[in-house]
Amino acid sequence: MLIRDTHLRIVGQGTNGVTFSVGPGRYVVTVALPGDHLVEEVVDVGRDETREVALREAVNTADADLEDRAPLVSARHGERPAGWQRARMLTHAGPALLSPARPATFGPVTESGRRRRAEVGPGDQGQSFLEVSDGVTSVALGLPSEGACLIEEDLDRGELMLSAFPADRNARLALRYLQANDLERGGLLFSAGLRRTRPRRISSRRSAASGEVLIGCYLTLRRGYFAEVDDLIERLRGDSAWTTDVAIIEAETAAARGRHSAAADHLLQAAGQGLPRYTAGFSILVSRMRQYAREGAVRDSLTDRQRGLLDGLAEAYRELIPYADLTCPTTTFRNLPHLRPQ
């Protein structure tokens, strides 16, 4: 069992049935079960309040649950899945602003009794987010691949609940392990995949391999293997699809080594390019900007220019945070005001 706060910091871990003491706030409780089953619940805890969490199986169950079934095609190529009144690609209109670009195109739709998985075609350059609306709720999701992606919908929920995953199965499983903070299994899976690819720089062409390397960067970063992260970053040089996430990872490795001025430069580079695709990156970006806005010794190590720019970006991102869904594997926002159904 793993308990994370809204910044994805681990505040408790242990076995089922254990009581944890936490401060008031919102927490994500996750349990990883055999067979790649994840159980997850968002819990709000008040001051001096005790909450018993009755976990139920969440969206992120084993891939075989859907992949062993024959695809059920419910829409012709280019049409939205049933119930999705709007589906469009988004592009960045500013560091913390997404703007509609064009309608999304879809491939086969696979359904089980509980979940639906729709394949969405790749966006044009710069279109790294997808927005789906059912007429009541709008969900904007970061796309974890430059190629086709899979959008999973939990059909048991009373509202639109979506998650985005790579179409490549190994990358998809690695992302599930990253989401569950199962670093050991995720690291083993990524290492096995890395051995199957050539140790060279990945080109800027669309590639499932580059997305898998980026997921591996986040897994390796959380394990604290910074030298390995440096090597992986070199494999992504020149791949423009991941520049925001890569800059955030470089910022975190610099900050962990005490080089906060360099970390600030990387954060400013990342924010200037737009939103990261992965929740892990969004969490790092927001947490570090908050740290540099308030902590005396660390903030004093920055230049006046860096402090001013970071303060302005922190204000822009502060408006986004209430709409962020940190339980999703990729950066996801629910009902952004300028995208909300009218």
Salt bridges, closest charged atoms under 4 A:
ASP5 OD2 - ARG9 NE 3.04
ASP36 OD2 - ARG176 NE 3.83
GLU40 OE2 - ARG4 NH2 3.11
ASP44 OD1 - ARG26 NE 2.79
GLU57 OE2 - HIS37 ND1 2.90
ASP63 OD2 - ARG172 NE 2.36
ASP63 OD1 - ARG176 NE 2.90
ASP65 OD2 - ARG115 NH2 3.50
GLU67 OE2 - ARG117 NH1 3.58
GLU67 OE1 - ARG169 NE 3.15
GLU67 OE2 - ARG172 NH2 2.14
GLU79 OE2 - ARG76 NH2 2.78
GLU111 OE2 - ARG116 NH1 3.82
ASP124 OD2 - ARG102 NE 3.27
GLU131 OE2 - ARG86 NH2 2.50
GLU131 OE1 - ARG88 NE 2.50
GLU146 OE2 - ARG277 NH2 2.58
GLU152 OE1 - ARG115 NH1 3.11
GLU152 OE2 - ARG117 NH2 2.71
GLU152 OE2 - ARG176 NH2 2.85
GLU153 OE1 - ARG116 NH2 2.65
ASP154 OD2 - ARG157 NE 3.20
ASP156 OD2 - ARG114 NE 3.46
GLU159 OE1 - ARG334 NH2 3.14
ASP182 OD2 - ARG185 NE 2.65
ASP230 OD2 - ARG257 NH2 2.75
GLU234 OE1 - ARG201 NH2 3.76
GLU234 OE2 - ARG237 NE 3.15
GLU250 OE2 - ARG237 NH2 2.65
GLU250 OE1 - HIS266 ND1 3.75
GLU252 OE1 - ARG288 NE 2.87
ASP304 OD1 - ARG307 NH2 2.15
ASP311 OD2 - ARG299 NH2 2.80
GLU315 OE1 - ARG318 NH1 2.29
